[in-house]
């Protein structure tokens, strides 16, 4: 099977010898076989994820090769850990990663949806319909779907906390932290509000760089909070420095406060015995100069990304300055944003404008068995730290993942303040719109179009399956509700499995999350459908 089709030679006796085009040990799947294989792989991935959708979702526990544990129901986190060999399955996994990076939520639904879209295409392939036809109708359907989303979207005011909390609550309703009530919702909302800045009329929210999550095992989850400033897992470098300063003046540096060390070995040749002392003295004078430049500005806290030598400490202690050394670059940037300081490269350039004065309290506290330095009570911090407390490492990791999702949703809403109903309501609405649209299509594209409408129903159906409702009956009722056109906000109450008006339940999602989900799912299924040949080169060793 591994050989390419024989190319017949002209001469008579050579009629039988096939010409090998591909290396004999490459594996090659062609045509239908490849397409159906891809569909099966996509289905397999979707099946792994399917049970983690909705408020009654299950967690997955994954042991990675290193023996680490991951317990989560965040679609992206699960797929990140799973080791997959099939190429089509790999591309499915990429989907949830894109979703996670783009909007932060909807990682599970995008996989489930894409898997279902490929499944409904299977019968058409078996009837020998050309994949191109299916793809064309899918792409047409994508436009209709996105238009429908625009139609059913509701404009909201992103400044209104109740709206924001509703949306964040929807996002977290399917997650592990749901049972802690609104605690994590509020944390996410506050964090996003803090780091929102307006640049050129546009709101910029950089969660990755300016919201730091410190996970500290121990304590109660209720103690988690968003600080009005920054916390860093560092202690001051000398016990004689003060650990608590009210209204500190903060200077941030990214240069070492020690004499210059050579990159590699440095040789110094001394001719007179006095020269050696002189060299030492020059080093001391250099450090003294550095410290003098800093002390001139009367700071009370100095943070640097590099080292601080003992000799420099001596001067700084005398001046009553607390020093933190070897900070991460990212931490330093965060402090800069929070206290209004500027990071300076050379102490000689320091000016009054570079000093951060917006911090109300600098304090070193011991939490658990680590020391943390707090820059708190900042006037208007544009960066912040979220302190998460909780029972164990695994629990904290899961809470952090949930928090990231929640912040992603809050960010998406601030950027595009339109919401749509969750709970499978908008998927049903899209399905209805597609069925209507399909009636207007005369060509062979009509049937895949209708099939795609059915594929969208997988989301409400999965919600039902996960909470044990009578799927077929409830599904029929839901379909009827939408077909009557009474309103597009009817969906599934994921906890009870009954049909409910999502506007009453306050289950909303930002439109950008759904947009991205639908787009990614359809585009990727189109891509997988257009593959008709898989050649995987295996080396001899592996066979």
C-alpha positions in Angstrom: 0.0 0.0 0.0 2.9 2.3 0.6 3.9 2.6 -3.0 2.7 5.3 -5.3 0.7 4.3 -8.4 2.9 2.5 -10.8 4.0 4.5 -13.8 4.2 2.0 -16.6 7.4 1.8 -18.6 7.2 1.6 -22.4 9.2 -1.5 -23.1 7.4 -4.8 -23.0 9.4 -6.8 -20.5 9.5 -3.8 -18.1 5.7 -3.8 -17.9 5.6 -5.1 -14.3 8.2 -3.1 -12.4 6.5 -0.2 -10.7 8.4 3.0 -10.3 8.6 4.1 -6.7 8.0 7.8 -6.3 7.7 8.1 -2.6 10.1 6.5 -0.2 8.9 3.0 0.7 8.5 3.7 4.3 6.3 6.7 4.1 2.7 6.2 5.2 0.2 7.6 2.8 -3.6 7.9 3.1 -5.5 9.1 0.2 -8.9 10.5 -0.7 -11.9 9.3 1.3 -9.8 7.3 3.7 -7.9 10.4 4.7 -11.0 12.6 5.1 -12.8 10.1 7.2 -9.7 9.5 9.3 -9.5 13.3 9.9 -13.1 13.4 10.9 -12.7 10.6 13.3 -9.7 12.2 14.9 -11.6 15.5 15.3 -14.5 13.6 16.9 -12.2 11.8 19.3 -10.8 15.2 20.5 -14.3 16.6 20.8 -15.4 13.6 22.9 -12.6 14.1 25.4 -13.7 17.7 25.9 -17.5 17.3 25.6 -18.2 16.5 29.3 -16.5 19.7 30.5 -19.1 22.0 29.0 -21.8 23.7 31.1 -22.4 24.2 34.8 -22.7 20.5 35.6 -19.4 19.8 33.9 -16.8 17.2 35.1 -13.2 17.8 35.7 -10.4 16.0 33.9 -7.3 14.8 35.7 -4.2 14.5 33.6 -0.8 13.2 34.6 1.9 14.7 32.4 5.0 12.8 31.6 6.9 14.5 34.4 4.4 13.1 36.9 2.8 16.5 37.5 -0.9 16.7 38.0 -3.4 18.8 36.2 -7.0 18.9 37.3 -9.2 21.2 35.2 -12.2 21.6 33.0 -10.7 24.4 31.0 -10.7 23.0 27.4 -7.4 24.6 26.6 -5.6 23.4 29.7 -6.7 19.8 29.0 -5.7 19.8 25.4 -2.4 21.4 26.2 -1.5 18.4 28.3 -2.7 15.7 26.1 -0.2 14.1 23.8 -1.7 13.5 20.4 -0.2 11.7 17.4 -2.8 12.2 14.7 -2.2 15.4 12.6 -5.8 16.3 12.4 -6.3 16.1 16.1 -3.3 18.3 16.5 -4.9 21.0 14.5 -8.0 20.8 16.6 -5.9 21.4 19.7 -4.5 24.5 18.1 -8.1 25.8 17.9 -8.6 26.0 21.6 -5.3 27.6 22.0 -6.2 30.4 19.6 -9.5 30.8 21.3 -7.7 31.1 24.7 -5.3 33.7 23.4 -7.8 35.7 21.5 -10.7 36.0 24.0 -9.9 33.8 26.9 -13.2 31.9 27.1 -15.1 29.5 25.0 -12.2 27.1 24.6 -14.5 24.1 25.2 -17.3 25.1 23.0 -15.0 25.8 20.0 -13.7 22.2 20.0 -17.2 20.6 20.5 -18.6 22.8 17.7 -15.8 22.0 15.3 -16.0 18.3 16.0 -19.7 18.3 15.3 -19.4 20.3 12.1 -17.1 17.7 10.7 -19.4 14.9 11.9 -22.3 16.2 10.0 -20.2 16.4 6.9 -19.4 12.7 7.0 -22.6 11.4 5.3 -22.0 13.8 2.4 -18.5 12.5 1.9 -19.8 9.0 2.0 -22.3 9.9 -0.8 -19.3 11.2 -2.8 -20.3 14.8 -2.6 -17.3 16.9 -3.5 -15.7 18.4 -0.3 -15.5 21.7 -2.2 -19.3 21.9 -2.3 -19.5 21.3 1.5 -16.8 23.9 2.2 -18.5 26.5 0.0 -21.8 26.1 1.8 -20.1 26.2 5.2 -18.4 29.5 4.3 -21.7 30.9 3.2 -23.2 29.8 6.4 -20.5 31.5 8.4 -21.6 34.9 7.0 -25.2 34.2 8.0 -24.2 33.0 11.4 -22.2 36.2 12.1 -25.0 38.4 10.9 -27.4 36.6 13.2 -25.1 37.2 16.1 -25.0 40.9 15.3 -28.8 40.9 15.2 -29.4 39.3 18.5 -26.7 41.1 20.4 -27.7 43.6 23.1 -25.7 46.8 23.7 -24.7 47.3 27.3 -22.8 49.8 29.3 -19.4 48.3 30.1 -19.0 50.7 33.1 -22.0 49.1 34.8 -20.7 46.6 37.4 -23.9 44.5 37.5 -23.8 43.8 33.8 -20.1 43.0 34.0 -20.7 40.6 36.9 -23.5 38.8 35.1 -21.2 38.1 32.2 -18.3 37.1 34.3 -20.6 34.9 36.4 -21.8 33.1 33.2 -18.2 32.5 32.3 -17.4 31.1 35.7 -20.7 29.3 36.1 -19.2 26.3 34.3 -16.0 26.3 36.3 -14.7 25.0 39.6 -14.9 28.3 41.4 -18.6 28.6 41.0 -19.3 27.4 44.4 -17.4 30.3 46.0 -20.1 32.7 44.8 -19.1 36.0 43.4 -15.7 36.1 45.0 -13.7 35.3 41.9 -16.0 37.3 39.7 -15.3 40.4 41.7 -11.6 39.8 41.7 -11.6 39.5 38.0 -13.7 42.6 37.5 -11.5 44.7 39.9 -8.3 43.5 38.3 -9.5 44.4 34.8 -10.9 47.8 35.9 -7.5 48.6 37.5 -5.4 47.9 34.4 -7.7 49.6 31.9 -6.0 52.6 30.4 -7.2 54.8 27.6 -4.7 55.4 24.8 -5.8 57.4 21.8 -9.5 57.0 22.5 -9.1 53.3 22.7 -9.2 51.2 25.8 -6.1 49.1 26.2 -6.2 46.2 28.7 -3.1 44.2 29.1 -3.9 41.4 31.5 -0.8 39.3 30.7 1.7 42.0 31.6 0.1 44.0 34.3 -2.0 41.6 36.3 0.2 39.3 38.3 -1.4 36.3 40.1 0.5 35.3 43.2 -0.6 31.8 44.3 0.1 31.2 48.0 -1.0 27.8 49.4 -2.6 28.0 52.8 -5.3 30.1 54.2 -8.9 30.3 53.0 -10.0 31.1 49.5 -12.1 33.9 51.0 -8.8 35.7 51.8 -8.0 36.1 48.1 -8.1 39.7 46.9 -7.0 42.2 44.4 -4.3 44.5 46.0 -4.4 48.1 45.4 -0.9 47.8 44.2 1.8 45.1 43.9 3.1 42.2 45.9 6.4 40.5 45.2 7.9 37.4 46.7 11.1 39.1 47.9 12.5 40.2 51.2 14.7 43.2 51.9 18.3 42.3 51.6 19.5 43.4 55.0 17.7 43.0 58.4 18.7 46.5 59.4 16.5 48.1 56.8 13.1 49.2 57.7 10.2 46.8 56.8 7.5 49.3 56.9 7.5 52.7 55.3 4.5 55.0 54.9 4.3 57.1 51.7 7.6 55.8 50.4 9.6 57.5 47.6 10.5 54.7 45.2 13.3 54.5 42.8 13.5 51.7 40.2 16.7 50.8 38.5 17.9 48.2 36.1 21.6 48.4 36.7 23.7 46.6 39.3 24.8 48.6 42.4 28.2 47.0 42.5 31.6 47.5 40.7 31.6 46.4 37.1 32.5 42.8 36.7 34.2 41.7 33.5 32.2 39.5 31.2 34.8 36.8 31.2 38.1 36.5 33.1 39.7 39.9 33.6 43.5 40.2 34.1 44.9 43.2 35.9 48.6 43.6 36.0 50.1 45.6 38.9 53.6 46.9 38.8 53.8 48.8 42.1 52.4 47.4 45.3 50.4 50.5 45.8 48.5 49.9 42.5 46.4 47.1 44.0 45.1 49.3 46.8 44.4 52.0 44.3 42.3 49.6 42.1 40.3 48.6 45.1 39.8 52.3 46.0 38.7 53.1 42.6 36.1 50.3 42.8 34.9 51.7 46.2 34.8 55.2 44.8 32.7 54.0 41.8 30.2 52.4 44.1 30.2 55.4 46.4 29.4 57.6 43.4 26.5 55.3 42.4 25.0 55.4 45.9 25.6 59.2 46.2 23.6 59.7 43.0 20.7 57.7 44.5 20.8 59.2 48.0 20.8 62.7 46.6 17.1 62.2 45.7 16.2 61.0 49.2 14.4 57.9 48.2 13.1 55.5 50.9 12.9 52.4 48.7 15.2 51.3 45.9 14.4 48.4 43.7 16.9 47.0 41.1 16.8 44.2 38.7 20.4 43.3 39.2 22.6 42.7 42.3 23.6 45.1 45.1 27.0 44.6 46.7 27.5 44.7 50.5 29.5 47.9 50.2 26.6 49.6 48.4 24.2 48.3 51.1 26.3 49.9 53.7 25.7 53.4 52.3 22.1 52.8 51.6 21.4 51.6 55.1 23.0 54.7 56.5 20.7 56.8 54.4 17.7 54.7 55.7 16.8 53.2 52.4 15.2 49.8 52.0 16.6 47.9 49.0 15.1 45.0 46.9 17.4 43.3 44.5 17.2 41.0 41.5 13.6 41.7 40.7 12.1 40.3 37.5 11.9 42.7 34.7 8.1 42.2 34.5 7.8 42.9 38.2 9.7 46.0 37.9 7.5 47.2 35.0 4.4 46.5 37.2 5.8 48.5 40.1 6.5 51.3 37.7 3.0 51.4 36.5 1.5 51.1 40.0 3.5 53.8 41.8 4.2 56.1 38.9 7.9 55.7 38.8 10.2 55.5 35.8 12.8 52.7 35.5 16.2 54.3 35.2 19.3 52.7 33.7 22.0 54.8 35.3 21.8 56.4 38.7 23.6 59.5 37.4 20.5 60.3 35.3 18.0 60.2 38.1 15.7 63.1 38.3 12.8 64.0 40.7 10.3 63.0 38.0 11.5 59.4 38.0 10.6 58.9 41.7 7.4 57.0 42.4 5.3 58.8 45.0 1.9 57.3 44.4 2.3 54.4 46.8 0.7 54.7 50.3 2.5 51.9 52.2 5.6 49.8 51.6 5.7 46.8 53.9 7.3 43.4 54.1 5.0 40.7 55.5 5.4 37.0 56.0 2.7 34.9 54.5 2.9 31.2 54.9 6.6 30.7 55.1 7.7 33.2 52.5 8.3 36.9 52.8 6.3 39.2 50.5 6.9 42.8 49.8 3.8 44.9 49.4 3.5 48.2 47.6 0.0 49.1 48.8 -2.6 51.8 48.9 -1.5 53.2 45.6 -3.5 56.2 44.4 -4.3 55.1 40.9 -2.5 51.9 40.1 -2.4 50.8 36.5 -1.1 47.4 37.4 -2.0 45.1 40.2 -1.4 41.8 41.9 -4.1 39.3 42.7 -3.4 37.3 45.8 -4.9 33.8 45.6 -5.1 31.7 48.8 -6.4 28.2 48.8 -5.9 24.6 50.0 -3.5 23.1 47.7 -1.3 23.7 44.7 -3.7 21.9 42.2 -6.7 23.8 43.5 -4.9 27.1 43.2 -3.7 26.3 39.7 -7.3 25.6 38.7 -8.6 28.8 40.3 -5.9 30.8 38.5 -7.0 29.3 35.2 -10.6 30.2 35.9 -9.5 33.7 36.9 -7.6 34.1 33.6 -10.8 33.1 31.7 -12.9 35.6 33.7 -10.5 38.4 33.1 -10.5 37.6 29.4 -14.3 37.9 29.3 -14.3 41.1 31.2 -11.7 42.5 28.9 -13.6 41.4 25.8 -16.7 43.1 27.1 -14.9 46.4 27.8 -13.5 46.4 24.3 -16.8 45.5 22.6 -19.7 46.2 24.9 -22.3 43.9 23.3 -23.6 40.7 24.9 -25.7 37.8 23.7 -27.6 35.1 25.5 -25.7 32.0 26.6 -27.0 28.6 27.5 -27.2 27.5 23.9 -29.7 30.2 23.1 -27.6 32.0 20.4 -26.6 28.7 18.9 -30.2 27.8 18.5 -30.9 31.2 17.0 -28.1 30.7 14.5 -29.5 27.3 13.6 -32.9 28.7 12.9 -31.5 31.5 10.8 -29.5 28.9 8.8 -32.5 26.7 8.2 -34.5 29.7 6.9 -31.6 30.7 4.7 -31.2 27.1 3.4 -34.7 27.2 1.9 -33.5 30.0 -0.5 -30.6 27.9 -1.9 -31.4 25.9 -5.0 -28.1 24.2 -5.6 -26.6 21.1 -4.0 -25.2 23.4 -1.4 -28.5 23.3 0.4 -28.1 20.1 2.3 -24.7 20.8 3.9 -26.2 24.2 4.9 -29.0 22.5 6.7 -26.6 20.0 8.3 -24.6 22.8 9.7 -27.7 24.3 11.3 -28.1 21.0 13.0 -24.4 21.0 14.1 -25.0 24.2 16.0 -27.5 22.4 18.2 -24.7 20.3 19.7 -24.0 23.1 22.3 -27.5 23.0 23.9 -27.6 19.3 23.5 -24.3 18.8 25.3 -25.6 21.0 28.1 -28.6 18.8 28.4 -26.5 15.6 28.3 -24.2 16.9 31.0 -27.1 17.5 33.5 -29.0 14.4 32.6 -32.2 15.8 31.0 -34.3 13.9 28.5 -32.3 15.1 25.5 -34.6 14.3 22.6 -37.8 15.7 24.2 -36.3 18.9 25.5 -34.4 19.4 22.3 -37.6 19.2 20.3 -39.3 21.7 22.6 -36.4 24.1 22.4 -36.4 23.9 18.6 -40.1 24.6 18.6 -39.6 27.7 20.8 -37.1 29.1 18.4 -39.0 28.2 15.3 -42.1 30.1 16.6 -39.8 33.1 16.6 -41.0 34.1 20.0 -37.5 35.4 20.9 -34.0 34.2 20.6 -33.2 34.1 24.2 -34.6 30.6 25.0 -31.9 28.2 26.1 -31.0 25.5 28.5 -30.7 26.0 32.2 -27.5 24.0 32.5 -28.1 23.1 36.2 -31.7 21.7 35.8 -31.8 20.9 32.1 -35.1 22.8 31.6 -35.8 25.3 28.9 -35.5 28.8 30.4 -35.4 32.4 29.1 -31.7 33.3 29.4 -32.5 37.0 30.0 -34.3 36.1 33.2 -31.4 33.7 34.3 -28.9 36.5 33.4 -26.7 34.2 31.4 -24.9 36.4 29.0 -21.6 36.2 27.0 -19.6 38.9 25.3 -20.2 38.9 21.6 -16.5 38.7 20.8 -16.2 35.3 22.5 -19.1 33.8 20.4 -17.8 35.5 17.2 -14.4 33.9 17.6 -15.9 30.5 18.5 -18.1 30.4 15.4 -15.5 31.7 13.1 -12.7 29.4 14.4 -14.9 26.3 14.3 -16.2 26.8 10.8 -13.0 27.8 9.3 -11.1 24.9 10.8 -13.6 22.4 9.8 -13.4 23.7 6.2 -9.7 23.3 6.3 -9.8 19.7 7.6 -12.4 18.8 4.9 -10.2 20.0 2.1 -7.4 17.6 3.0 -7.4 14.6 0.8 -4.0 13.2 1.2 -1.9 12.6 4.3 1.7 11.7 3.8 3.6 11.0 6.9 7.3 10.2 6.5 8.3 7.6 9.0 12.0 6.9 9.5 13.1 3.3 9.3 14.0 3.2 12.9 10.4 3.7 14.0 8.9 0.9 12.0 
